[in-house]
Amino acid sequence: QVQLVESGGGLVQPGGSLRLSCAATGIVSHIYIMGWYRQAPGEMRDFVADISTLGTTMYKEAVKGRFTISFNRAKDTVYLQMDSLKTEDTGTYYCKITGPAYEDTWGQGTPVTVSS
């Protein structure tokens, strides 16, 4: 059974940077998409970015040019480099794996707070 563990969240000032990691265990097939989603208090979980094992990426419009998603296949780990952070980027960030061999599976989330 696949499991995801996120890390890297924290408190940062506006304009700062954070790098989130999502490590997957229990991988049986290297055909999948891993994505990052943000959930602010009282709001729905919202798509941020995703990457496939073929290397294709997709980003939410509001983060284009500021966030970069990348993938280390040897470690089955996805990273989200977040630069030029804004207060509206605050929330808990979750990663999710989707693929033919997997039911949609979520990690436990890592909190990000952007505040001065």
Protein Blocks (a to p, Z undefined) as FASTA:
>chain_A
ZZdddehiacddehiacddddddehiabfcdcdddddddehiacddfbdcdfkopacddf
klgokaccdddfklopacdddehiafklgccdddddddfkbccdddebjaddddZZ
